[in-house]
Amino acid sequence: MKASASLLALFASIGFSSVATANCECRCVDGEVRAICSSSIDLEPICSPRICPITNPSVTPIQRPVVPPIGTETCEQKQVYNEYTHQYEWKEICH
């Protein structure tokens, strides 16, 4: 009986650990390395220094009115480097 309870606790902790993982990435934003997280409660990782490509001079897209997600104050359009296409893309970043 005690062993089955221990196994149940082990499987429960494994199941919850996959849910609790942070979804953060270190990306080049406007020519600088920054951590981008999908949730405001995720802990930002420490990003290792690297050289980012120079941003493309382009016109900022029109800001649509948005209510920032809980835990953030403002959202703005930033150029985020896409590692797959090797180009900067406009993304909405909230902080």
C-alpha positions in Angstrom: 0.0 0.0 0.0 2.8 2.4 0.9 4.7 1.6 -2.3 1.7 2.3 -4.5 1.2 5.7 -2.8 4.9 6.5 -3.5 4.5 5.5 -7.1 1.4 7.6 -7.4 3.2 10.6 -5.9 6.1 10.1 -8.3 3.9 10.0 -11.4 1.9 13.0 -10.2 5.1 15.0 -9.8 6.3 14.0 -13.2 3.0 15.0 -14.7 3.0 18.4 -13.0 6.7 19.1 -13.9 5.9 19.0 -17.6 3.1 21.6 -17.1 5.3 23.9 -15.0 8.1 24.3 -17.5 8.7 27.8 -18.6 8.3 28.7 -22.3 11.0 31.3 -22.7 13.6 31.8 -25.4 16.6 34.0 -25.8 16.1 35.9 -29.1 17.5 39.0 -30.9 15.1 41.9 -30.4 15.9 45.1 -32.2 19.5 44.0 -32.5 20.0 43.0 -28.8 19.6 39.6 -27.0 16.5 39.5 -24.8 14.5 36.8 -23.1 11.0 36.4 -24.5 8.5 34.4 -22.4 5.0 33.3 -23.4 3.7 34.1 -19.9 4.3 37.0 -17.5 4.8 34.5 -14.6 7.6 32.6 -16.3 11.1 33.3 -14.9 13.3 34.9 -17.6 16.5 32.9 -18.3 19.9 34.6 -18.3 20.8 34.9 -22.0 24.4 34.3 -23.1 25.9 37.2 -25.0 25.9 36.9 -28.7 26.1 39.1 -31.7 22.7 39.9 -33.3 22.3 40.8 -36.9 21.6 44.5 -37.6 17.9 45.3 -37.7 16.2 46.2 -40.9 15.3 49.9 -41.2 11.6 49.7 -41.9 8.3 51.4 -41.0 6.8 50.3 -37.7 3.4 48.6 -38.2 0.3 50.4 -36.9 -0.2 49.7 -33.2 -3.6 48.2 -32.5 -5.1 49.0 -29.2 -4.6 46.1 -26.8 -5.1 45.4 -23.1 -1.8 44.0 -21.8 -1.9 40.5 -20.4 -2.1 40.2 -16.6 1.3 40.9 -15.0 2.5 43.2 -17.8 2.1 47.0 -18.2 2.6 47.7 -21.9 2.8 46.0 -25.3 4.7 47.3 -28.3 5.9 46.1 -31.7 9.5 45.0 -31.9 11.7 43.4 -34.5 12.5 39.8 -33.5 15.0 37.8 -35.4 13.7 34.5 -36.8 16.5 31.9 -36.7 14.8 29.8 -39.5 14.2 32.5 -42.1 17.3 34.6 -41.0 15.2 37.8 -41.1 13.7 40.1 -38.5 9.9 40.0 -38.2 7.6 42.3 -36.3 6.2 40.8 -33.1 4.1 42.2 -30.3 6.2 42.1 -27.1 4.5 42.8 -23.7 6.5 43.7 -20.5 
